[in-house]
Amino acid sequence: MLDWMLVPLLLLWPMSVALTWLISQNIANKPHDRELEHLVHALAREVVRVHTGPGQSRMELSFAEQALFAGQTDGHRQIQVLGLRGELVAGNPDLPLPPLDPSPVDAVQKGSVHERVMLADIEVDEVPMRVAWMRLPERIETQGEQAPLVQVAETLAERELLATEVLKGVLLPQYAILPLAVLLVWMALTRGLAPLEALQRRIRARRSQDLSPIDERDAPEEVAPLVSAINDLLARLEQSVATQKRFLADAAHQLKTPLAGLRMQAELAQREMVQGGEPEQARRSLQQIARASQNATRMVNQLLAMARAEDPEQALRRQPVRLEAIAFETVEDFVQRALDRRIDLGYEAPPPPPPGRMPIVLQGQPVLIRELVRNLVDNALIYTPTGGAVTVRVLHDYYGRVAVLQVEDTGVGIAEAERELVFQPFYRALGTEVDGSGLGLAIVREIVERHGATISIDDARARGPGIQPGTRFTVRFAAATG
């Protein structure tokens, strides 16, 4: 902040010097120009016409020209008076004619210039000078005559000296004021930022585990909105850390059960083999070990899938995805498992696009979408009893450019009060005694949110008498493009 205030101040100072110099020159020019105008008028009043004969006359000065410069010793002023025929009446013959001088005869006849003093900058013997001139309003009597010209020129030395004095008078106080201004700005900023520095020290002294809000009463009023925003961030961060801690605790608890079963069954099988017990008991222990290890592996894979779904970089790696192709491949992967449990697993493909409509292609992350479909199908197979049915359906709205995925089963269903709770990690619906980690639907929800889609739960359609309606999950990808 100090740099942003002092650097422009130091850059503006040379500009102020240049502007002051221009103003001082203007101030110095005005009195000298007025003096030149007075001298021209005074000299013009002393120019008289003298008749030398019939029809003949000439211009003369009524007094010596040196009287005009009485008291002047440096000779920095020069005059020139030209007569009716352009002859030199008095003064310096080397003074050039005025620049842009109008026609002498026209000037007299029109009466537009002869009473007005004109000013210009000239050079005489390579010396810059300021000249004032005017044409006298004399009547032209014979051919070849012209209005007499009166000029007074002076060097610029006195003007520059006056401008320098004005500049010194303005700049010398600035030399004293500028360092004082810098010092006052630095002191004001230091004093003004002292509460902010104290706040910074308090924040740096905090422990990394301390996510409590900052006391806004001790913060400067100017940064109160910033402190409020930081407190809001700390609250959200604390909630996120608490959620992660709960997730890790639940994951450790869920993994502890299959690992404890693995250890117990391994010890039992080892004891049977050492004691020469029945091989059947050892075989059952090994089967339990295989089943427990399979459940532990499945849970670890789901934990990794949730970590991928929560990774914000995954959402950025988008590419075209054909939802119906992923759904069909997933159903193929689960066919053998459905046959083992005597569950009717089916797939319904979307109808072909109408004429003039392009197939719907999603912009998403293929790995995550595949994980979404797998978790929905796996969840349906887990909660569908033997002899039931699971149907995976893909629907396309070719006009609204929406892709819909439906997975419905004939299982026990989900009560309306629990339809939001089932998306929480490690939550399982009440009244069910099936094996499951409670992570599948949480992963589905996270993937749905990452793709800007929506998911809903309702009762599936009954397929016949004595068959439970079951549950239907519907995912709508509103961001589908053609």
N, C-alpha and C positions, 0 to 999 in steps of 0.2 A: 504493500500500500504506500509505503514511504517512497519507493522508487517511482511508482505511477504518479505521485504528486510532485516530486522534486524534479524528475527528468523533464516533464513538460514545462515546469517553471524555468529551468535552466535553458531550455530550447527557445522559450518565448522571449528571454532577455535580449539575445542578439536581434531578434525581430523588433523589439521595442527600441533598441538603439538606432536601427535603420529608420524606423518610422519617426523617431524623435529628430534625427538628422534632417529628414525631409521637411518636417514641420518647422524646424528652426530656420531652414533656408527660406521657407515661405514667409516666416515672420521677419527675417532680415531683409527680404526683397521689398516688402510692402512700403516701409518708410523711405527707402532709397528710391523706389520708383516714384513715389509722390514728390520727393525732392526734385527728381529729374523733371517731372511735369511742371513744377513751379518754375524751375530754371528756364524751361522752354518758353513758358508763357511770359516770363520776365524778359527774356531775350527778344521775343517776338514784339513786345511792346516798344522796344527801343529801335526796331527796324523802321526806317522812314523812306519815303520816295522823294528823291531830289530831282527837279526838272532842270535839265542842262540845255534846253533849247526847244524850239518849236517841235512838238511831237516826240521829244526825246526826254528820257528820264532814267535814273538809276537808283538803286537801293543803297542806303548807308546806315551805319549805327550811329545813334545820337550820343554815344559815350564810348569810352575805350573798353574793349572787351575784357581787359585785365580787371576792371572793376567788378565784373561778375564773379571773379574768383578771389576776391580779397580775403586775405588770411590763409589761403591755401598755398602750401609750399611743396607738396609732393607731386604736383602736376598730374594727378590721376584723372582729371577731367579735361575733356576737349570739346570745342564747339565748332560749328560750321554753319555759315550763312551763305546761301546761294541767291544770286539776284534774279532779275526778270529774264535774263537770257542764260541762266545757269552759271554765270560767272561767280567767282569766289568773292564775297563781300568781306568776310572775316573768318578767322579760325583756321583749322587744320584742313589743308586740301586733300589729305590722304583718307579722310573718312569716306567710306563707301556710301553710295546712294542707298536709301532705305530699301529693305527687301519688300517685294510685292507692292512697290509704290505705284498708285494708280496714275493714270494720265494726268499731268498737271493741269491741263486746260479743263478736262472733265471734272476734276476735283473742285475747281473754282466755280464752274458753271452749276454743278449739282449741289454744291454747298454741303456735301456729306462728310468730307474729310478735313477740310481746312480748319475747322474749329475744334478738332479732336486730336489729342496727342496720342501718337502711336508708340509702342515699345517693342524692342526686339533685341536678341543677342547677336553680336557680331564679333569679328576678329580684326584687329588692326595691328599689322606687323607681328602676327602670330600671338597677340595678346588678347585674351577674351575680354570683351567689354559689353556693357549694357547701354543701349542708345534709345533716346526719346526724340521724336521729331514731329513737326507739323508743317502744313502748307499755309501760307498767309493768305487772307482773303483780299488780295489786291485785284483791282480791275485791270483787265488786259486791254491795252490801248492800241498796240500795233501788232502786226503779224510777227511771229517768232518769239513773242514774250510768253512767259510761264509764271505760275504762282511761285513766289519766293519760298525757299526751303530753309527751315531753322532746325538744327540738330544739336543735341548735347549728349555726349557719351562719357562714361566713366568706367574705370576698371572695377573688377569684382573683389578686390582685396578687402575693402571695408565690409562688404557684404559677408564674405567668408569669415572675417574676424568676428562680426556680430553673430553669425550662425554658430561659430565655435563657442562663443561665450554663452549663448543660450543653451547649447548642447551640454556644456560643462555644468551649467547651473541646474540642469535637469538630471544629468547622469551621476554627478558626485553624490547626491543624496541616495541614489539607487545603490551605489557601491556599499554604502553603510546599511541600507534597508534590506538588500538581498540576503546577506549572511544572517541578519537578524530574523528575516522571514523564514529562512531554512531552519534556524534554530528553534523558532516558535512552532513551526510545523512538526518538527521532530519531537519536541516536548509534548505537544498536544496529542500526537499519535501515540507516543509512549504511555502517556497518562490515560488516554482513552482505551487503549488495548490492554491495559493492566488487568482488568477483570477477565478478559478473554484468555490471557496468558495464565491466570490463576485457574480458570476452568480447564485449560489444557493440561496443567500440572495435575489437577485432580483426576482427570480421565486417564492420564498416563500412569498414575499411581494405583489404579484399580487392578485387581487380579483378573486373570483371563476368565475365571468362572463367574465373576460378578456381572450379571446382566440386569441389575436393578436400574430403574430410571434415574436420570440425572435430575437433581433438584433445580427446577427452573427459577426459583426465587433468587438463587445466587448467581444466575447468569445475567449478562448485560441485556438490557431491553432490546437492543438492536439484533441480537442473535437468539432471542427467545424462540422465533419460529424454527430456526435451525436446531435448537436443543429439543423442541417438541418433535421435530421430524426424527432426530436421533433416538429419542425415547420410544417413538413408534417402531422404529427399526429394531431397537433392543427388545421390545415386547414380542415382535414377530420372530426374532432370532431365538429368544428364550422359549417360545412355543415350539419352534422347529427343533431346538435341541432336546426339549422335553419329549417331543414325539419320537425323535431318534433314540433317545434313551429307552423309552417304552418299547419301541420296536426291537432294539437289541436285547432287552430283558425278555420279551416274549419269544424272540428267536432262540435265545439261549435256553429258555424253559422248554420250548418245543423240541429242540435238538437233544436236550438232556434225556427225554423219555426214550426215544429210539436208541440212543447210545447206551443208556442204562440197560435196556432190554438186550442189546447186543452183548454187553459184558456178562449179563446173567446167563444168557443162553450159551455163550462161549464157555463160561466156567462149568455149567451143567454138562455140556458135551465133553469137556476135558475130564470131569470126574467120572462120567460113565465109561470113558475109554480107559482111564487108569484102573478103575475098579472092575473092569471086565463086565460091565452091565449089558443090558439088552441093546443091540444095534438099532432097534426101532426108536428107542428114546433118543439116541444120538442123532438119528436121521431127522426126527422132529425138531430137535434143537438147531440143527443146521438149517432146516427150512425156516425156522423162526429168525435165525441170523440173516438169511438171505432176504426175508421179507422186511426186517427192520432196517437193513442196510439200503434196501430199495426205497423205503419211505424216507430215510435220512438223505439219500441222494436226491430224491424228488424235492424235498424241502430246500436243500442247498441250491438246486437249480432254480427253484422259484424265488429264493432270496436274490440270486444273481439277476433273474429276470426283472424283479422289482427295482433293483439298483440301476439296471439299464433303462427302465421306463422312467425313473426319476432323474436320469442324467439329462440336463438341458441341451447338451451338445447333440444328443441323439435326435432331438426334434428338428435340428437344423439340417441334418443329412436326409433331405427328402428326395425321392425319385418316384417315377411312375410305378403304380402297383395295381395289378388286376385282382380285385377282391375275390371274384368267383374262382380263380385259379388257386389261390391260397386256401380257400375254404374246401375245395375238392381234394387237394393234396392232404390237408389235415384229416379229412374224413377217411381217406385211404389209410393213413397211418394208424387210425384207431379201430379199423375194421376187425382185426384179430382180437383185440381186447373186448370189443362188443360181442363177438362170437363166443368167446370164453364165458361171458356172463349171460349169454342168451338174450341180448338186447338188440332190438331192431334199429340199426343205425342207418339213416338215410340222408340223401342229399338232393335238394331241389335247386336246379340251376335257373338263372334268370332267363326270360324270353329274349330272343334276338332283338336288336334295336329296330324300330320302324324305319321305313325308307326315308332317307334324308337326315337321319340322326346318327351321330357317332357313338361308338361304344364308350362306356364310362370308365375312366381310368383315374384312380386316386393318386394324389401326391402325398406320399407318406414314407414311413420307415418300414421296409418289408419285414425285418426281423421282429419288430414290435407288433406289427399287425398279425403276423403268424403266431406270435406268443398270445395275443388276445384271443384268436380263434381257438387255439389249443386249450387255453384255460377254460373257455366257455364249454367246449365239448367235453373236456375232462371232468369239469364240475357236474355237467349233466349226467355223464356215465356213473359218477360216484353216487349221486343221489337218486338214480333210477333203479328200482328193484328188478330182479330177474324176471324176464318176460315182458318188460316194458319197451318203450320206443323212444328214440332220440332223433330229431330231425334238424338238419342244418339247411338253412334256406337263404338264398341271396336274391334280393329284389333290386331292380334298377328303375328309377324314375328318370326316363330319358328326356323329359321336358323340363323337369325341375332340377336336373343334374344332381341327383342324390342317389347314393348307394346305401342299401339297407342290408344288414346281416341279422338273421334271426336264428336262435338256437332254442328249441323247445323240447321238453321232456314230459314223461308221464310219472314223474316222481311225486314226492310228498308235498311239493309246493312250498311257497314262502309266504308267511303271513304278512299283511300289509304293514304292520307295525315294525317289522324287521327288514323291510326291503331297502332301507337306507343303511341299516347297521351291517348288513352282510358285506358291504364294500370296505369295512374297516379291517385292517390286518389282524389275522388270527381269530376273527370272530366266526363262529359257526352257529347256524340256526338251532334254536332249542328243539328238543325232542328227536334229534337225529343222533344215531350212534354209529355213523360210518367213519372210516378212516379219512382224515383230511388235515391239511395244515392251516386252513383258514386264510391262505395268501392268494389263492387264485383270483377271486373277484376283486381283491384290492389291486392286484396287478392290472386287471382288466380296466378298472376305473382310471388308474394312472395313465394307461396307454390311450384311453378314450379322450382324456383331457389334453394330452400332448398333441392329439391330432385334431382338436377343435370339434370333436364329434359329441354325440349325446347317447346315453344308455338309459333304458327303462326296463322295468320288470312288471309283468302282469301274468294272469292265469292263461295257460295254454288251452287250446280247444280240445274238448273231450272227443276221443276217437271211437267210443262205443260204450255200451252198457257195462258197468262194473269197472271201467278204466278211469283212474284219477285224472283230473284235468292237468295237473303238473304245473310247470313254470315255463314262461317264455321270456328270454332276454332279447331285446331289440336294440341294435346299435345303428345309428344313422350318421353317416359321414356327409355332413352338409357341405363340405369343401370339395366335393367331387367335381372334376373337370373333364371335359371331353378332349 
